[in-house]
Amino acid sequence: MNAAITVVWWNINPSPGPATGRIYARSYPMKTGMFTCGHQRLPIEHAFRDASELGYDGIEIWGGRPHAFAPDLKAGGIKQIKALAQTYQMPIIGYTPETNGYPYNMMLGDEHMRRESLDMIKLAMDMAKEMNAGYTLISAAHAGYLTPPNVIWGRLAENLSELCEYAENIGMDLILEPLTPYESNVVCNANDVLHALALVPSPRLFSMVDICAPYVQAEPVMSYFDKLGDKLRHLHIVDSDGASDTHYIPGEGKMPLRELMRDIIERGYEGYCTVELVTMYMNEPRLYARQALERFRALLPEDER
């Protein structure tokens, strides 16, 4: 880990809106997280070990088989996750159950399918709570080509209302991730996020930005900071080709990442940045996790590395 350096930043308004001119100081570098999805063909201990040895500050648990599928955790697997976090002294920054349609998608299918998806997400929140994760992260996957907008948003509001009530009851933060238009037709940009937050104004509901999503839509990444304020809870950092939802290691795509990270730092972002390598680099997850972290830190000012 790197020593903490005091830097100065411009604080964002605690409510959605433009940045203010107030100056504050912080005494730690940018915090990084590793996503375990890329390790899914290896035992999950490899992910914890690599995150610790390579110098990541925390770990984001992917909730799919064979590692951390919520029903498997409930059946006893949660003990291993908690033990690994303790053994490797690796904070679990969040738990991300697989909600993009295989097999769970709360936005598509009949009532039985919707109910099954919501029940799984509630169980995921329970497991996130037990593993001491900072949040549960979900997405609104594709709602189908023939579904009209009023039905889409009505279903989303009903789903989020039920999930947020559960989150409030158990004390778990729920993060709604906007997806690219290649993945979904529901919540894909900052205005969609604002709409969702307005539909369900829960103190436990937040959002985040995977920077690939705005980039492929020619939407400024920093517009999320302007519009969401303190409802922006988390970042997924990747590189992008600008024409697909493919997640690249920093430096392999077209994004002006160095300049973007300077803007993010100047806004005073205090959360984690998960370097989100998914399935493209599964053949050598440790090597690419090392390369991704080194490249990400090279993008930062020296006092933030």
The 8 nearest C-alpha neighbors of each residue, nearest first, counted from 0:
[[1, 54, 2, 56, 55, 53, 304, 3],
 [2, 0, 3, 304, 28, 54, 27, 303],
 [1, 3, 4, 0, 27, 28, 304, 302],
 [2, 4, 27, 26, 28, 1, 5, 302],
 [3, 5, 26, 27, 302, 6, 2, 28],
 [6, 4, 26, 25, 24, 27, 3, 7],
 [5, 7, 24, 25, 4, 26, 8, 302],
 [8, 6, 24, 23, 25, 22, 5, 9],
 [9, 7, 265, 267, 23, 22, 10, 266],
 [10, 8, 266, 22, 265, 267, 21, 20],
 [9, 11, 267, 266, 21, 19, 8, 22],
 [12, 10, 18, 19, 266, 13, 228, 9],
 [11, 13, 14, 18, 19, 228, 16, 10],
 [14, 12, 229, 228, 11, 15, 16, 230],
 [13, 15, 228, 12, 229, 16, 227, 230],
 [16, 14, 228, 227, 226, 225, 12, 13],
 [15, 17, 225, 226, 14, 228, 12, 18],
 [18, 16, 225, 19, 12, 11, 15, 226],
 [19, 17, 11, 12, 10, 16, 20, 225],
 [20, 18, 21, 11, 12, 10, 17, 9],
 [19, 21, 9, 22, 18, 10, 11, 12],
 [20, 22, 19, 10, 9, 23, 11, 8],
 [23, 21, 9, 8, 10, 20, 7, 24],
 [22, 24, 7, 8, 21, 10, 25, 9],
 [25, 23, 7, 6, 5, 8, 26, 22],
 [24, 26, 5, 6, 27, 7, 23, 4],
 [25, 27, 5, 4, 3, 6, 24, 28],
 [26, 28, 3, 4, 25, 5, 29, 2],
 [29, 27, 303, 3, 304, 30, 4, 302],
 [28, 30, 303, 31, 304, 27, 271, 272],
 [31, 29, 271, 56, 272, 28, 32, 270],
 [32, 30, 272, 56, 271, 55, 273, 57],
 [31, 33, 273, 57, 58, 55, 272, 56],
 [32, 34, 58, 273, 274, 59, 50, 35],
 [35, 33, 59, 275, 36, 58, 60, 273],
 [34, 36, 38, 37, 60, 61, 46, 33],
 [37, 35, 61, 38, 277, 39, 34, 278],
 [36, 38, 277, 281, 35, 278, 39, 284],
 [37, 39, 36, 41, 35, 40, 284, 46],
 [38, 40, 41, 36, 37, 66, 65, 35],
 [41, 39, 38, 42, 281, 37, 65, 282],
 [40, 42, 39, 38, 43, 45, 46, 44],
 [43, 41, 44, 45, 40, 39, 66, 38],
 [42, 44, 45, 46, 66, 41, 47, 38],
 [43, 45, 47, 46, 42, 48, 83, 41],
 [46, 44, 48, 43, 47, 42, 49, 41],
 [45, 47, 49, 43, 44, 48, 35, 50],
 [48, 46, 44, 50, 49, 45, 51, 87],
 [49, 47, 45, 51, 46, 50, 44, 52],
 [48, 50, 52, 46, 51, 47, 53, 45],
 [49, 51, 55, 47, 53, 48, 52, 46],
 [52, 50, 48, 49, 54, 53, 55, 47],
 [51, 53, 49, 54, 50, 48, 55, 47],
 [54, 52, 50, 51, 49, 55, 289, 288],
 [53, 55, 51, 0, 52, 50, 56, 49],
 [56, 54, 50, 31, 57, 32, 53, 51],
 [55, 57, 31, 32, 30, 54, 89, 58],
 [58, 56, 32, 90, 89, 55, 92, 91],
 [57, 59, 33, 32, 91, 92, 34, 60],
 [60, 58, 34, 93, 92, 33, 94, 91],
 [59, 61, 94, 35, 95, 62, 34, 58],
 [62, 60, 95, 36, 35, 63, 96, 94],
 [61, 63, 96, 67, 68, 95, 97, 60],
 [64, 62, 68, 67, 97, 61, 66, 65],
 [65, 63, 66, 68, 67, 62, 39, 71],
 [64, 66, 63, 67, 39, 68, 40, 42],
 [67, 65, 64, 43, 63, 68, 39, 62],
 [66, 68, 62, 63, 69, 64, 72, 65],
 [67, 69, 63, 62, 64, 71, 70, 72],
 [68, 70, 72, 123, 71, 67, 73, 122],
 [71, 69, 73, 72, 68, 74, 122, 119],
 [72, 70, 74, 68, 73, 69, 76, 75],
 [73, 71, 76, 77, 69, 74, 75, 70],
 [72, 74, 70, 71, 75, 69, 77, 76],
 [75, 73, 71, 72, 76, 70, 77, 69],
 [76, 74, 72, 73, 77, 78, 71, 79],
 [77, 75, 72, 78, 79, 71, 74, 73],
 [76, 78, 72, 80, 79, 75, 81, 73],
 [79, 77, 81, 76, 80, 82, 75, 72],
 [80, 78, 82, 77, 81, 76, 83, 75],
 [81, 79, 77, 83, 82, 78, 84, 76],
 [80, 82, 84, 78, 79, 83, 130, 77],
 [81, 83, 79, 85, 80, 84, 86, 78],
 [84, 82, 86, 80, 85, 81, 87, 79],
 [83, 85, 89, 81, 82, 88, 87, 86],
 [84, 86, 88, 82, 83, 87, 81, 89],
 [87, 85, 83, 88, 84, 82, 89, 81],
 [86, 88, 89, 84, 85, 83, 51, 47],
 [89, 87, 85, 84, 86, 90, 51, 83],
 [88, 90, 84, 87, 57, 91, 51, 58],
 [91, 89, 57, 92, 58, 84, 88, 56],
 [92, 90, 132, 58, 93, 57, 59, 89],
 [91, 93, 133, 132, 59, 58, 90, 57],
 [94, 92, 132, 134, 59, 133, 91, 135],
 [93, 95, 60, 135, 127, 59, 132, 136],
 [96, 94, 136, 61, 62, 135, 60, 137],
 [97, 95, 62, 61, 98, 94, 63, 123],
 [96, 98, 62, 63, 99, 95, 61, 103],
 [99, 97, 103, 104, 100, 96, 137, 138],
 [100, 98, 140, 104, 97, 101, 103, 138],
 [99, 101, 104, 103, 102, 98, 140, 97],
 [102, 100, 103, 99, 98, 104, 97, 63],
 [101, 103, 100, 104, 98, 99, 97, 116],
 [104, 102, 100, 98, 116, 101, 105, 99],
 [105, 103, 100, 106, 98, 99, 107, 140],
 [104, 106, 113, 116, 107, 117, 103, 139],
 [107, 105, 142, 104, 140, 139, 141, 154],
 [108, 106, 142, 104, 105, 143, 141, 109],
 [109, 107, 112, 113, 110, 106, 105, 111],
 [108, 110, 112, 111, 113, 107, 114, 106],
 [109, 111, 113, 112, 114, 108, 115, 107],
 [110, 112, 114, 113, 109, 115, 108, 116],
 [113, 111, 115, 109, 110, 114, 108, 116],
 [114, 112, 105, 110, 116, 115, 111, 117],
 [113, 115, 111, 117, 116, 112, 110, 118],
 [114, 116, 112, 118, 113, 117, 111, 119],
 [117, 115, 113, 119, 103, 105, 114, 118],
 [118, 116, 120, 114, 119, 115, 121, 113],
 [117, 119, 121, 115, 120, 116, 114, 122],
 [118, 120, 122, 116, 117, 121, 123, 115],
 [121, 119, 123, 117, 122, 118, 124, 116],
 [122, 120, 124, 118, 123, 119, 117, 125],
 [121, 123, 125, 119, 120, 124, 118, 126],
 [124, 122, 120, 126, 69, 121, 125, 127],
 [125, 123, 127, 121, 122, 126, 135, 128],
 [124, 126, 122, 128, 123, 127, 129, 121],
 [125, 127, 129, 123, 128, 124, 130, 122],
 [128, 126, 124, 132, 130, 129, 125, 94],
 [127, 129, 131, 125, 126, 130, 132, 124],
 [128, 130, 126, 131, 127, 125, 132, 77],
 [129, 131, 127, 132, 128, 81, 126, 77],
 [132, 130, 128, 129, 127, 133, 91, 81],
 [133, 131, 93, 91, 127, 92, 130, 134],
 [132, 134, 92, 93, 131, 91, 172, 135],
 [135, 133, 93, 172, 132, 173, 171, 136],
 [134, 136, 94, 173, 95, 93, 124, 174],
 [137, 135, 174, 95, 173, 175, 94, 134],
 [138, 136, 175, 176, 174, 98, 95, 135],
 [139, 137, 176, 175, 140, 98, 177, 99],
 [138, 140, 185, 106, 186, 141, 105, 137],
 [139, 141, 99, 183, 138, 104, 106, 142],
 [142, 140, 183, 184, 143, 182, 185, 106],
 [143, 141, 107, 106, 140, 184, 151, 146],
 [144, 142, 145, 141, 146, 107, 184, 106],
 [143, 145, 146, 142, 141, 147, 184, 183],
 [146, 144, 143, 147, 142, 148, 151, 150],
 [145, 147, 143, 144, 150, 151, 142, 148],
 [148, 146, 150, 149, 151, 145, 144, 152],
 [149, 147, 151, 150, 152, 146, 153, 185],
 [148, 150, 152, 151, 147, 153, 146, 154],
 [149, 151, 153, 148, 147, 152, 154, 146],
 [152, 150, 148, 154, 149, 153, 155, 147],
 [153, 151, 155, 154, 149, 150, 156, 148],
 [152, 154, 150, 156, 155, 151, 149, 157],
 [153, 155, 157, 151, 152, 156, 150, 158],
 [154, 156, 152, 158, 157, 153, 159, 151],
 [157, 155, 153, 159, 154, 158, 160, 198],
 [158, 156, 154, 160, 155, 159, 153, 161],
 [159, 157, 155, 161, 156, 160, 154, 162],
 [160, 158, 162, 156, 161, 157, 163, 155],
 [159, 161, 157, 163, 158, 162, 199, 156],
 [162, 160, 164, 158, 159, 163, 157, 165],
 [161, 163, 159, 165, 164, 160, 166, 158],
 [164, 162, 166, 160, 165, 161, 159, 167],
 [163, 165, 167, 161, 162, 166, 160, 168],
 [164, 166, 168, 162, 163, 167, 169, 161],
 [167, 165, 163, 171, 169, 168, 164, 170],
 [168, 166, 170, 164, 165, 169, 163, 203],
 [167, 169, 165, 166, 170, 164, 171, 163],
 [168, 170, 166, 167, 171, 165, 125, 128],
 [171, 169, 167, 166, 168, 172, 203, 128],
 [172, 170, 166, 169, 134, 173, 167, 128],
 [171, 173, 203, 134, 204, 135, 166, 174],
 [174, 172, 204, 135, 134, 203, 136, 205],
 [173, 175, 136, 205, 206, 204, 135, 137],
 [176, 174, 206, 137, 138, 136, 205, 177],
 [175, 177, 138, 207, 206, 137, 174, 178],
 [178, 176, 187, 186, 188, 138, 175, 208],
 [179, 177, 187, 212, 183, 182, 176, 186],
 [178, 180, 212, 181, 182, 187, 183, 244],
 [181, 179, 183, 182, 184, 187, 178, 212],
 [180, 182, 179, 183, 244, 243, 178, 184],
 [183, 181, 180, 179, 178, 141, 140, 184],
 [184, 182, 141, 140, 180, 185, 181, 178],
 [183, 185, 141, 180, 142, 186, 187, 182],
 [184, 186, 183, 187, 139, 141, 142, 140],
 [187, 185, 177, 191, 188, 192, 139, 178],
 [186, 188, 177, 178, 179, 185, 180, 191],
 [189, 187, 191, 190, 186, 177, 192, 213],
 [188, 190, 192, 191, 223, 193, 226, 222],
 [191, 189, 193, 192, 188, 194, 226, 187],
 [192, 190, 194, 186, 188, 189, 193, 195],
 [191, 193, 189, 195, 190, 194, 196, 186],
 [194, 192, 190, 196, 191, 195, 197, 189],
 [193, 195, 191, 197, 192, 196, 190, 198],
 [194, 196, 192, 198, 197, 193, 191, 199],
 [195, 197, 193, 199, 198, 200, 194, 192],
 [198, 196, 194, 195, 199, 200, 193, 192],
 [197, 199, 195, 196, 156, 194, 200, 160],
 [198, 200, 196, 197, 201, 160, 195, 156],
 [201, 199, 197, 196, 198, 202, 204, 195],
 [200, 202, 203, 204, 199, 163, 196, 167],
 [203, 201, 204, 200, 167, 205, 172, 163],
 [202, 204, 172, 201, 173, 167, 163, 166],
 [205, 203, 173, 201, 202, 174, 172, 163],
 [206, 204, 174, 230, 173, 232, 175, 231],
 [207, 205, 175, 174, 231, 176, 232, 230],
 [206, 208, 233, 231, 232, 176, 234, 174],
 [209, 207, 234, 210, 235, 176, 233, 177],
 [208, 210, 235, 211, 234, 212, 236, 207],
 [209, 211, 212, 208, 213, 236, 220, 235],
 [210, 212, 214, 209, 239, 213, 215, 237],
 [213, 211, 179, 210, 214, 215, 178, 209],
 [214, 212, 218, 216, 215, 220, 211, 210],
 [213, 215, 211, 217, 216, 212, 218, 241],
 [214, 216, 241, 213, 217, 212, 242, 211],
 [217, 215, 213, 218, 214, 212, 179, 241],
 [218, 216, 214, 215, 213, 219, 241, 220],
 [217, 219, 213, 216, 214, 220, 222, 215],
 [220, 218, 221, 222, 213, 217, 214, 223],
 [221, 219, 222, 213, 223, 218, 210, 214],
 [220, 222, 223, 224, 219, 225, 263, 262],
 [223, 221, 225, 224, 219, 220, 226, 189],
 [224, 222, 221, 226, 225, 227, 189, 220],
 [223, 225, 221, 222, 227, 228, 226, 231],
 [226, 224, 222, 17, 16, 223, 227, 228],
 [227, 225, 15, 223, 16, 224, 228, 222],
 [228, 226, 15, 230, 224, 231, 223, 225],
 [227, 229, 15, 14, 230, 224, 13, 226],
 [228, 230, 13, 231, 14, 227, 15, 232],
 [229, 231, 205, 227, 228, 232, 206, 15],
 [232, 230, 207, 206, 229, 227, 228, 233],
 [231, 233, 207, 230, 206, 205, 270, 229],
 [232, 234, 207, 270, 271, 231, 208, 272],
 [235, 233, 272, 208, 207, 209, 236, 273],
 [234, 236, 209, 273, 272, 275, 274, 208],
 [235, 237, 274, 273, 275, 210, 272, 234],
 [238, 236, 247, 249, 246, 248, 275, 274],
 [237, 239, 247, 249, 252, 248, 254, 246],
 [240, 238, 252, 241, 211, 247, 253, 246],
 [239, 241, 252, 253, 242, 243, 238, 245],
 [242, 240, 215, 239, 243, 214, 253, 211],
 [241, 243, 240, 215, 244, 239, 245, 216],
 [244, 242, 245, 241, 240, 215, 181, 239],
 [243, 245, 246, 179, 181, 211, 242, 212],
 [246, 244, 243, 247, 239, 240, 279, 211],
 [245, 247, 237, 239, 238, 244, 276, 248],
 [248, 246, 238, 237, 239, 251, 249, 252],
 [247, 249, 291, 238, 251, 237, 250, 246],
 [250, 248, 238, 251, 237, 294, 291, 295],
 [249, 251, 252, 248, 238, 294, 253, 247],
 [250, 252, 249, 248, 247, 238, 253, 239],
 [253, 251, 239, 240, 238, 250, 254, 247],
 [252, 254, 240, 239, 255, 238, 241, 251],
 [253, 255, 256, 238, 252, 239, 240, 214],
 [256, 254, 258, 257, 259, 253, 260, 238],
 [255, 257, 259, 254, 258, 260, 298, 249],
 [258, 256, 298, 260, 259, 255, 261, 299],
 [257, 259, 261, 256, 260, 255, 262, 298],
 [260, 258, 256, 262, 261, 257, 255, 263],
 [259, 261, 263, 257, 262, 258, 256, 264],
 [260, 262, 264, 258, 259, 263, 265, 257],
 [261, 263, 265, 259, 260, 264, 266, 258],
 [262, 264, 260, 266, 261, 265, 268, 259],
 [265, 263, 261, 267, 266, 262, 268, 260],
 [264, 266, 8, 262, 267, 9, 263, 261],
 [267, 265, 9, 263, 264, 10, 268, 11],
 [266, 268, 10, 8, 264, 265, 9, 269],
 [267, 269, 266, 264, 270, 263, 265, 10],
 [270, 268, 267, 271, 29, 30, 264, 232],
 [271, 269, 233, 268, 232, 272, 30, 234],
 [270, 272, 30, 31, 233, 273, 32, 234],
 [271, 273, 31, 234, 235, 32, 30, 236],
 [274, 272, 32, 235, 275, 33, 31, 236],
 [273, 275, 236, 33, 235, 237, 32, 276],
 [276, 274, 273, 34, 235, 236, 237, 277],
 [275, 277, 37, 274, 246, 34, 278, 280],
 [276, 278, 37, 36, 279, 275, 280, 246],
 [279, 277, 281, 37, 280, 276, 36, 39],
 [278, 280, 281, 277, 276, 246, 37, 247],
 [281, 279, 278, 282, 284, 283, 37, 287],
 [282, 280, 37, 284, 278, 283, 279, 38],
 [281, 283, 280, 284, 279, 40, 37, 38],
 [284, 282, 281, 286, 285, 280, 287, 288],
 [283, 285, 281, 287, 286, 37, 288, 38],
 [286, 284, 288, 287, 283, 289, 49, 46],
 [287, 285, 289, 288, 283, 284, 290, 291],
 [286, 288, 290, 289, 284, 285, 291, 283],
 [287, 289, 285, 291, 286, 290, 284, 292],
 [290, 288, 286, 287, 292, 291, 53, 285],
 [289, 291, 287, 293, 288, 292, 294, 286],
 [292, 290, 288, 294, 248, 289, 293, 287],
 [293, 291, 295, 289, 294, 290, 296, 288],
 [294, 292, 290, 296, 295, 291, 297, 289],
 [295, 293, 297, 291, 292, 296, 249, 290],
 [294, 296, 292, 298, 297, 293, 291, 249],
 [295, 297, 304, 298, 293, 299, 294, 292],
 [296, 298, 294, 295, 299, 293, 304, 300],
 [299, 297, 257, 296, 295, 294, 300, 256],
 [300, 298, 296, 297, 303, 304, 301, 260],
 [299, 301, 303, 302, 304, 298, 261, 297],
 [300, 302, 303, 304, 299, 297, 296, 298],
 [301, 303, 300, 4, 304, 28, 6, 5],
 [304, 302, 28, 301, 300, 29, 299, 4],
 [303, 296, 301, 302, 28, 299, 29, 1]]
